[in-house]
Structure formats: structure tokens, C-alpha cells
Amino acid sequence: MDVSPATAFVTLLVGAMAGSLGAMLGIGGGVFLVPFLVLVVGLPFHQAAAVSLAAVIATSTAVSAATAGKNVINLRLGMVLEVATAAGGLAGGLTAQMLSPQALQIGFAVVALLVAGAVVRRAETAPLPHDADTGPLGGRFTDEGTGERITYAVHHLPAGLTASFLAGNLSTLLGIGGGVVKVPVLVTWCGVPMRVAAATSAFMIGVTATSGAVIYYGHGEMIPALAASAVLGTQAGSAIGLRVAARARARGLRLLLAGVLVVVAVLMLVRALP
């Protein structure tokens, strides 16, 4: 496919927006890139997913590098959940044979709306006392927005594993990274603070997206010019998103996440319905 300079430039701008939101919320940004590439640029779905996964990897790399050493990324929790995510990614190939893309997209839109409601209605779990036992997967970190030292434990791990399995499945099928499923569940059901959930999810989606991107590239479905534009935009947007997130309040990030989920649901329905 020949990519015009105008298309490459607009893709860069959309990538910057997606990267900014992806870095703030740990969702990767693919939920915006895929509909844009399909509905506006006119790419076939698999090519759009390939470009999106390249941008997701860029977001994950930027967030992981920027937050390293701050104890915001919970590596132990991330590695446990990544096992379920990888299994979900493998199962995505089987799911694709059983369900139509339209059914998957409509189902995802419904789930996104339900999760958005849960994010708005349920507040974050109150932090534990500083000397409390965090358990095997909990941790401590300093909130850059308030300067407060936060101690937390992880609850309802099966819910987190189930969400990670679903996220891996959707990542393979839709090219969206999966953070849009993981982050709300980690915050509202597992008791993980918003900043930790976003950073840990951003770290995880890079691992998940890499395998999918390699497969798409091997099938010749990666468009280098668009992927480069999306990655450059994502890197710039991620830097902005991280600065904003460091100063934003956790409640504001939760409300933004709920709004993003509603937008994503609408985009999925527009793409799925004739």
C-alpha cells in the first residue's frame, strides 16, 4: 500500500493522542488506532491491528522506561497475570474460528460499557497502614501526585487472572493491547491503586503485543510507513501522558478511564454494525 504524506502525518497525530492516553491509563492506545485505521484510512482489519500492535509496544516501552525504579510497576503481579494473558492470546486463534469479528466487537462494546459503570461507581480500595502485610503480590510506592506513601495488597486474584485471559484473547483478535480490560478490573476488584494498575498493565501489554506483531509481520500485514508514523507519535504522546498522569489525581484518572471505555464501546459498535 502506498502511504501519502498526509495519511502518515495524521496517523502520527492520532498515534500521539493514543500514546498519551495509553501512558496515562495503561491501555496501550490501540483502541483508538484500530478504528481510525479501519474507518478513516480504509485499511483491512489485520493490517490495522498490525500497525496498532507496533504502537502498543512503543507505549509499553516508554512507560516501563520512565517508571523503572519508582516501584510503580508491580513486577510480581505482572508476571503472574502475564501467564493468563499469554494463554488468552493463544486461545484467541481458536476464538477467531468460532465467532465472527462483528460478534466479538459487539460483545467487547457491551463489556466496556459495563466496566465503565463499575469504574465510576466503585471507589479505589483504601490504602493499608504503612506497616501492614502486603501479601505475596502487594507492594508500596510513593504517589507522585500527592507525595503520599501508599501500601496495598492484591485481592480477588482469580478476577485479575480471568480479566488477563480475556485481555490476551482480545489483544490477539482486535489488536488493542488488552489494558482496557485489565486496568479497570485491577482497580475496582483487585484493590490495586490506579497508578500501579496503569503502569503494570502498560508493562504487560508490550509483552503480549510483541508476539502478535511478529505474527502479523511474518504474514506481510505490517505497513512500515504507517507503523513508523504511529510509533513516533506514540512515543511523543507517551512522554506527555506520563507527565500529566504524575500530576493528576487518581479519581480524575478513573473518570477519564471510564470516559475512554464509553468512547471505545461506541467505536467498536460503529465498526461492527452495518
N, C-alpha and C positions, 0 to 999 in steps of 0.2 A: 504493500500500500504506500502511495506517495503522500507524504505529510507536508502540508503547506506551512509556511512560517506563521501564519495567523492561527492555525489549529494548534501548532506547537506552543505558541505563546499563551493562548487561552488555557491549554492543558497545564502549563506551568502555573498560571494564576489559580486554577481550580486545585491543583496539587498543593499550592501554598495554603489555601483555606483548609483543605482536608488534613494537611500535616499539622496545622495549628490546632485544630480541634482534636486530632488524633493524639497529639502530645499531651494536651491538657487532660483528656479523658481516658487515654489508654485504649482507644478503639481502632486506631490504625488509619482511619480515613477512607478506607476502601468503599464504605457505604455511600460516599458521595461520588467518588471517582467512577465507579462502575456504571451507575445510572447516567452520569454525564457522558461517558464514552459511548454508551449504547444509544441514548436518546438524542444527543446533540451531535456527536461526531459520526455516529452511524456504524460503529464497529460491531462485528459479530460478538456474541457474549463471551466466548472463550478468549478472544483477543483482548477484550476489555478487562476480563479477570486477570489475564497475564500482566498487563500494564499495572493494574491496581496492586497486585501482589508485590511487584517491584517497589512501588511506593510504600507499601506497608513495611517492607524490610528496611527501607530508608528511615521511616519514622521510628521503628523499633531501635535501630542502631543509634539514632540521635538521642532518644530518651535514655537508653541504657548508658551511653557515654556520659551524659550530663548529670545523671543521678547516681553514678557509681561512687561508693564511699560515703554516702549520706544515710545508709540504712533504710532508704525508702523502698527499694526493691527487696521483696522478701524472696530470696533465692530458694529457700527450703520449700516454701509453699508453691512457688512457681514450678519447681521440678516435679513435685507430686502431681500438680494439676496438669502438667505437660504430658504426663503418661496418658491421662484420659483424653487430652486434646489430640495426641498422635493417633490413638485408637479411633477417635471420631473422624479424623482425617482419612484413615484407611477405609472406614465404613462409608465414607462419602461416595466412594466409587460405586458401592453396592446400592446405596440410596438413589443415586442418579439413575440407575436402571429401573427402579421400581416406581419412582414418582416423576411427574412432568416438571419442567422448570417453573411453569405457572403455579402449580400446586405448592412447590417449595417456597416461592416468593410470597404467595398469599399467606401461607402458614407462618412464614417469618414475620410478615407485617402484623399479623394478629398477636404473635408472641411479643413483638416490640411494643405494641400498644399496652399490653397487659403489664409488661415490665416497667414501662414509663409510669403507669399508675402506681405501681409498688414503690418506685423510687421517690415519687412525690409524697406518698402517704406515710412511708416508714422512715423515721429518722435514723441516723447512724447510731450504732451501739455506743453507749457512754464508755470512755476510756477507763481502764483499770487503774487502781492505785499504783504508784511508781514502783513499789517493791513487790507487786503481785507476781504470781507464777504465770508466765505467758504460754505455758504448754509447749509441745514439741514444734509447733508451726507458727506461734505468735512472735512478737518482737517489740522493739522500742525504736522510736525515731523522733526527731525534732521537727515540728511543724514550722516551715519557713515563714508561713503567713502570720503566725501568732507568736512564734518563739517558744511555744509550749512543748514540753517533753511528753510524748504520747506512748502509753503502754497498752497493748491489745493482745487478745487471744483469738484464735480462729474457732468458730463454732459451726456446727452443721456441715462438716466436711463432705458428706455424701451429696448435698445440694451443690457444692462447688465442683465436685467431680462430674456430676450429671451435666451441669452447665458447660463445663470444659469439653465434655464429649460432644455435646450439641454444637459448641462453638467450632470445634475442629471439623465437624461434619459440614457446617455451613461455610467455613473458610474454603474448603476444597470445592464445594459446589458453586459458591457465589463470588469467591474472590474478595471477601470483605475482612479477612483477618480474624474475626471472631470475638474481638474485645467488646463489641457492642452487646454481647450476651454475658461474658464473664464479669465485667465490671459491676453491672447492677446487682448480680447475684452475690458477689463477694461483699458488696457494701450493705445490702439490705437483709441478707440471710446469714452470711458468714461472720459478720461483725468486723470486717476489715475496714480500716479508715479509708476514705475516698482517695487520698494521695497515694497510699500504699497500693490500693487496688489498681489505680490507673498506671502507676509505674511498673508494677509486677505484670499486669496484663500487656503493657507495651513491650516488655522484655520477652514475654511468651509468644506474642503474635509473630515476632520475627523468626523464631524457630519454626513455627507452624507454616508461615508463608514461604519460607525458603524451599521446602520440599515441593510445594505446589508450583512455585515459579520455575523450578528446574524442569518439572514435567512439561509445563506449557512451552518452555523454551525448546525442549527436545522435540516437540511436535511442530516447531516452526510457527507458533502462535504469538510470540513476543515481537512487538514492533519497536525496534531500538530507538527510533527518534522520539516516539511518544513516551516510551519508558524513561528516557533520559530527561525529557521535559518534566514529567511527573515527579521524578526523583529529585531534580534540582528544586522544584517548587516545594516539595515536601520537606526537604532539608531546611530551606529558609523559613517555611511556616512552622516547623517544629521548634526552631530556636525562639520564635515569637511566642508560641504557645506555652513553652516551658517558663518563660519569664512572667507571662500573665498568670499561669497557674500557681507560681510561687507566691504571688501576692493576693490571689483570690481566696475567699473563704470557702470552706468545704461545702457549706449549704448552697452557695452560688454555683459551685461545680456540679452538685447533684441536680439542681434545677436545669442547668444547661444540658446535662446528660439526658434528662427527661425530655427536654425540647428536641434534642437531636434524635432521640428514639422515635418521636412522633413524625419528624420530617422523614426519617428513614422509612417508616411504615408507609407513608404516602408515596414516596419514590418507588418503593417495591410494588405497591398496588398499581401505580401508573404503568410500570414496566410489565406487570403481569396481565392486566386486563386489556382486552382488545379495544 
